[in-house]
Amino acid sequence: MIVRRQLTAVALALAALSLPLGAQAQSAPAAKIKQGALKGAVVEGVEEFWGIPYAAPPVGELRWKPPTAAAGWTGERDASHAGPSCQPSQKGEYTEDCLFANVTRPAGAKAGQKLPVYVWIHGGAFTGGSGAGVDGTSFAKKGIVVVSVNYRLGRLGFFAHPALTAENGGTSANYGLADNIAALKWVQGNVGAFGGDPKKVTIGGESAGAILVNLLMLAPPAQGTFNGAIAESGFGRRRHRPAESVPQSGRAAPGRHCEDRQHVRHLGRQHARGDVPDSGRRRRNRRCPARRALHGLLRRRQERPRHL
């Protein structure tokens, strides 16, 4: 009886070895980009590499600053799941380390294959949404490499203040747009490793994402990073005005403390922690436009995944 069991086990092992490679367990796909090696996952017949940092975490002194290059790593990075979203919670709490890209490619795609690339920019009124909210499986099965990205949202992505304007060379409140430009430059430098063609990049988005598509078509730093654009419900006929031309509400002019850069950064950290002052303090804080902008709570938007 023992001998028969042993022979049966050997026979089963030999049968498993004789199966075609496709019938055996699929190994995780791998890719090598400029920052380092990635280990992805096979999902629904396509290959995914998610949660890839395309820029350095915009925290500390990098808050309210243009994005900078992401650091590299040694060894193989797990890219089988999405990174944190930039969307704030109902309490106004942010996960600031959120600048990640997600890549979905056809099964078996190889570096240098020169497949068309579609970069999706999510919507959400510039306050919600995530690059992980889109499912690129259908496009990938048609031979397209799909990239989706997170970008800074709400007060951390589009907050304007004179102190920040002076610090950033005359502009501010464009951090979310700058994130998308950085992501497109990252795509240009790395999509070839996933089998994509950097000369065949189309960007697309809906709602707030479509507005960003429109702005990217106009932004000089984005020139040369894509050669096609699709804007769905992008308010293309809306006129955009500089912030200083918009009538401002409130009885009091900004106090001198509002112009201090460190004060502005402190307020941002306070808001990111969800530290909301009591009603008396809120009334006093409304005298300072910076505080009034930062202490508003954002309602969380839950988005259903979009299928491409």
N, C-alpha and C positions, 0 to 999 in steps of 0.2 A: 504494500500500500504506500509506504514511504517512497520507494523507488518510483512508483507510478506518478505520485504527486510531483516529484522532482523532474521527471521527464516531461510532465505537462507544463510545468513552469518554464522549462528550457524551450519547449515548442512555442509557447506564447511569446517569449522574448525574441526568438528567431523570426516569428511572424511579424512582430512589431518592427524589427529592423528591415524587413523586406518591403514595408509599406512605401509608397511614393513619398517624396519629401513633402508634398502639399498636404498629405493626410496626417503628417506628424504635427506636433505642436509648433506653431509659428514662433520664430524668434523675434524679439523686439527689434524694430528698425533702428538704425543708427545714422547719424549725420555728423559731419565735422564742419563747424563754422569758425569764424575768426576768433571768437572768444574761447572756444574749446569744443569738446566732444559732447554729443547729446544722445540720449537713449529715449526713444519715443514709445509708442504703443500702436497696435493694430486694432482699429475700432470699425466695425461694420464694413469690413473689406477695404478700408483706406488706412493710411498711416498718419498719425498725429504726433506733432512735437509742440507741446503747449507749455506756457509759463516760462518763456525765454526772455530774459531781461534785455531790452533794446536800449536802455539808458540807465544811468546811475539812479539810485533811489533819491527823489527830490526832498530830502529831509534836512533838518538843521539849517546850515547856511546855504543849502541848495534850494530851500523853499522859496517860491516866488522868484526863481531864477530860470534862465533857459536850460534845457536838459543838457547833460554832459554824457560822455561815452560810458557805457557799462563796463565793469571790470571783467576780466577773463577768469577762468577757473582751471584747476588741474583735475585730471581724472574724467569720469563720465558723469554728466549732469542728468538727473532724472527729469525728463520732459514729458511725463505721462499724464500730467494734470495741469489745470489752469492755475495761474497765480492769483493773488488777491485783486479784487476790483477796486477802482478808485471811487466807487459810489459811496457816499456817506450813509450812515445808518439813520434811523428816525431821530436819534438823539444828536445828530450832527457830528458823529464820530467818524473820522477818516482813517483808512489804512494808507499811509502816504507812500510806502514802498509798493507801488502798484503798476509801474511802467513795464508791462509784459506784452509780448507778442505770441500769437498762437499760429502754427502752421499745420495745414492739412493737405496732404499730397496724395496722388494716386498710388496704389499699391505697386511696389517694385520700382518706383521712380528712382533715378540715379542722378548723381551730381553731373552737371553739364548737359542734361537732356534738353534744356531750352524749351520747357513747357510754358504756356501763357500763365500769367500771375494775376490774381484778383485780390486787391487789398480792401477789406471791408472796414468802414468807420461807423461805429454804432451811433444811434440816436439816443434821446433821453433828456431833451431840454437843457443840455449842458450841465445837468445835475445828477443824472442817473445813467444806468446802463453799464455794459461791460463787453469787451471783445469776446468773452466766452459765451455770450448770448446768441451767437450765430453758429449754425451747423453747416459746415462746408462739404459734407459728405457727397451730396449730389453732384456738385461741381467737380470735386476730386475724381469721382467715378467717370466723369466726362473728359478727364485729362487736364484739369486746371489745378494749379497750386493756389490754395486759398490762405490768405494771411489776415488775421484780425488783431486789433491792438486795443489796449487800454490807453486812456489819456486823462490828465488831471481834470477834475470836475469841480463845480461849485466855487466856493471862495478860494480854494487852492489852485484852481485852474484859470479863473477869469476875474480875479480881484484887482481893481485899479486903485492906486493911491499915489499922491504926489511924491512921497518919499521913495516909493518903488520906481516911479517913472524916472526920477533923478538918478537912481542907482543903476537903472538898466538902459541908460543912454537915450532917454526921451520916450520910451515906450513901456507899457505895462499892460496887464490883463490879457496877454496873448499866450499864456503858458500852455494851455491845452492845445492851441494851434501849433505852437512850437514843438510840443510832444509828437504830434502827427508828422511834422516835417522830419524830426529825428527818426521816427519809425520808418518813414519812406527811405531815408538815407541808409538805415540799417538794412532794409530790404534790398537796396541796390548792392550793398556789399556782401550779402549773405544768402540771398534766395537761390543763387546758383548751386549752393551746396545741397539744396532740397530738390534740385532738378528744374527749377524755374529759370526763366530768361529775364534778366533785368531790363532788357530792351522791349519787353512785352508786358508791361505793368499797367493794369487798369485799376483806378481807385473808384470806390462806390460807397454810398451811404444814404441814410434816410433821415429826414427831419433835421435834428441838430447835426448829425453826421453829414447830411447833404449840404448844409450851410458850410461846414468845414471843407467839403469838396469844392464848393464855389470859391472859398477863400484860398484854398491851395492852388487853384488854377490862376489866381492873381498874385500869390506870394512869390517874390523873386527867389528866396532861398529854396523853394520847392521845385524850381524849374529844373528839368532834366531827370527828375525822380520818377516820373510816370509819363505815359503817352496816350492815355485814355481816361475818361472820367464819366461817371454816371451819378447824377444827383436826383434822388427821389424825394419829392416834397421839400425842396431846398429853399423856398422863398426867394427865388432868383431875382424877383423884381423889387424886393424890399431894399430901400435905401439905408445904408449904414452910415451913422454919423459919429464923429469923435465924441468922447464922453463929455468934454467940456462944453459942447454945444447943446447938451440936453438940459432942460430946466431942472434945477435941483430943489428938493423940498427940505423943510427944516428951518427953524427960526435962527439958529446960531451958526456962525461961521466956524470953520475948523480952528480949534485951539492949537497952540504951539506944540503941545505934546503929541498931537495927531501927526505932525510932520516928522517925528523922530522915527528912524528906521527900526531901532531896537524895540520901541513901543509897539509898532505895527507887527513885528514878528512875535512879540509876547501875546498880542491879541489873537494872532493866528493859532498859536499853540494852545491858548485857552479854549478857542472855539473847537479845535481838533479834538481836544479831550472831552468835549461836551459840557464844559463848565459854564453853565448859564447863570448869570447873576439874578438876584431877587428883583422884584418889580421896581423898588426904589432905585437900585443901582442901574437898572435898565433905563429908567427915565433920565438919569444923569448921563448915562452912556450915549443916549440918542443925540446929545448935544455934539458929539464927535462923530462925523460921518463914517470914519473907519470902524468905530465900534458898532455903529448902527448896521453897517454892512455885514459885520462878522458875527453878530449875535443872533441873526435870524436862523431859525431851524429849517432844515430841508426835509421834505417828505420823501420817504424812500419810494422809488419806482421799481416795481417788479416787472421785468420784461420776459415774455415767453421767447424761447429760442426761435430764431428765424432760420428757415431752411433754404440754402442756396443750391 
